[in-house]
Amino acid sequence: MRTIVLPAALLCSAVLAGCTPSAAQQGRIDTRAATAQTKLDAALAGLVPGKPTSCLPLSNSSQYQTEGYGPTILYKFSRGLVYRNDTNGGGCEGIARGDVLVTRQVGGQLCSGDIGTTVDSTSRFQTGSCALGRFTPYRKP
């Protein structure tokens, strides 16, 4: 019995060690995160955050543009009104490279907890998904 347990424990250790990024990979991850944060700060420069809300009311006439900055999505309605959404951090980063965000809205609202899916605009393959967080309005003072 011990001979079976020991190799399994070693296998688990080897598998887990393979999941940690190398120093070079971690450096690239950190650089991408810092670049995304710098671009996000620039996009929100001059705007003041308001009180977060759990839903973003949308109507058929709503015109907005989505932009991705790492795990953060900006919904730009105008130069003076932007909603920030910090996703769960997994999967919707493709928006920054041009992927399309697809969401299903119930009752004309986009709400915290809704699932967003990213799709490559050329191949139409799904590239990721994420859960939306709360929506924070940013307005010009």
C-alpha positions as CSV (number, residue, x, y, z in Angstrom):
1,M,0.0,0.0,0.0
2,R,2.8,2.4,0.8
3,T,4.4,2.0,-2.6
4,I,1.3,3.1,-4.3
5,V,0.7,6.2,-2.1
6,L,4.3,7.5,-2.4
7,P,4.4,7.6,-6.2
8,A,1.0,9.3,-6.3
9,A,2.2,12.0,-3.9
10,L,5.2,12.5,-6.0
11,L,3.1,12.7,-9.2
12,C,0.8,15.3,-7.6
13,S,3.9,17.4,-6.6
14,A,5.3,17.2,-10.1
15,V,2.0,18.2,-11.7
16,L,1.5,21.1,-9.4
17,A,5.1,22.3,-10.0
18,G,4.4,22.3,-13.7
19,C,1.5,24.7,-13.2
20,T,3.6,27.5,-11.8
21,P,5.0,30.0,-14.3
22,S,8.7,30.3,-14.9
23,A,10.5,33.5,-13.9
24,A,10.4,34.6,-17.6
25,Q,6.7,33.8,-17.9
26,Q,5.9,35.6,-14.6
27,G,7.8,38.6,-15.9
28,R,5.6,38.7,-19.1
29,I,2.4,38.3,-17.0
30,D,3.5,41.1,-14.7
31,T,4.4,43.4,-17.7
32,R,1.0,42.7,-19.3
33,A,-0.8,43.5,-16.1
34,A,1.2,46.8,-15.6
35,T,0.5,47.8,-19.2
36,A,-3.2,47.1,-18.9
37,Q,-3.3,49.1,-15.6
38,T,-1.5,52.1,-17.2
39,K,-3.9,52.1,-20.2
40,L,-6.9,51.8,-17.8
41,D,-5.7,54.8,-15.7
42,A,-5.3,56.8,-18.9
43,A,-8.8,55.9,-20.1
44,L,-10.3,57.0,-16.8
45,A,-8.2,60.1,-16.4
46,G,-10.3,63.2,-15.6
47,L,-13.3,61.2,-14.6
48,V,-14.7,60.8,-11.1
49,P,-16.1,57.5,-9.8
50,G,-19.6,57.3,-8.5
51,K,-21.5,54.8,-6.4
52,P,-21.3,51.3,-7.8
53,T,-24.6,49.7,-8.9
54,S,-25.4,46.0,-9.5
55,C,-27.1,46.6,-12.9
56,L,-26.6,48.7,-15.9
57,P,-29.9,49.7,-17.5
58,L,-29.7,49.4,-21.3
59,S,-32.3,50.3,-23.9
60,N,-32.6,49.6,-27.6
61,S,-31.2,53.1,-28.2
62,S,-28.2,52.6,-25.9
63,Q,-25.0,53.2,-27.9
64,Y,-21.8,52.3,-26.1
65,Q,-18.4,50.9,-26.8
66,T,-16.7,48.2,-24.8
67,E,-13.0,48.2,-24.1
68,G,-10.9,45.7,-22.2
69,Y,-8.0,46.3,-19.9
70,G,-7.0,43.0,-18.4
71,P,-9.9,41.8,-16.2
72,T,-11.6,45.2,-16.4
73,I,-14.2,46.2,-19.0
74,L,-15.2,49.8,-19.7
75,Y,-18.6,50.6,-21.2
76,K,-18.2,54.0,-22.8
77,F,-21.5,55.8,-23.4
78,S,-19.8,59.2,-24.1
79,R,-16.7,61.1,-23.2
80,G,-18.3,62.1,-20.0
81,L,-19.9,58.8,-18.9
82,V,-18.1,55.5,-18.6
83,Y,-19.1,52.5,-16.5
84,R,-16.3,50.3,-15.1
85,N,-16.8,46.6,-14.5
86,D,-14.2,44.5,-12.8
87,T,-14.9,40.9,-13.9
88,N,-13.9,37.8,-11.9
89,G,-10.5,38.0,-13.6
90,G,-10.8,35.0,-15.8
91,G,-11.4,34.8,-19.5
92,C,-12.5,38.1,-21.0
93,E,-9.1,39.6,-21.5
94,G,-9.5,39.0,-25.3
95,I,-11.6,42.2,-25.6
96,A,-8.3,44.1,-25.5
97,R,-7.1,42.4,-28.7
98,G,-10.4,42.9,-30.5
99,D,-12.6,40.0,-29.5
100,V,-16.3,40.7,-29.3
101,L,-18.1,40.5,-25.9
102,V,-21.4,38.7,-26.1
103,T,-23.8,38.9,-23.2
104,R,-27.4,37.8,-22.6
105,Q,-29.5,40.4,-20.9
106,V,-32.8,39.8,-19.1
107,G,-35.2,42.6,-18.9
108,G,-33.0,45.2,-20.7
109,Q,-30.3,45.2,-18.0
110,L,-26.8,43.9,-17.7
111,C,-26.2,42.8,-14.1
112,S,-23.5,41.7,-11.8
113,G,-23.2,37.9,-12.0
114,D,-24.2,37.8,-15.7
115,I,-21.8,35.8,-17.9
116,G,-19.9,37.4,-20.7
117,T,-18.4,35.4,-23.5
118,T,-15.7,36.6,-25.8
119,V,-15.7,35.6,-29.5
120,D,-13.0,36.0,-32.1
121,S,-14.5,38.3,-34.7
122,T,-12.9,36.5,-37.6
123,S,-13.2,32.8,-36.8
124,R,-16.3,33.2,-34.6
125,F,-14.7,30.8,-32.1
126,Q,-15.4,31.4,-28.4
127,T,-12.1,32.6,-26.7
128,G,-13.2,33.0,-23.1
129,S,-15.8,33.9,-20.6
130,C,-16.2,35.7,-17.3
131,A,-18.7,36.7,-14.7
132,L,-19.4,40.5,-14.6
133,G,-19.0,42.4,-11.3
134,R,-20.6,45.6,-10.1
135,F,-20.8,48.6,-12.4
136,T,-19.1,51.8,-11.3
137,P,-20.1,55.0,-13.2
138,Y,-17.3,57.5,-14.0
139,R,-18.3,61.0,-15.0
140,K,-16.7,64.2,-15.9
141,P,-16.8,66.6,-12.9
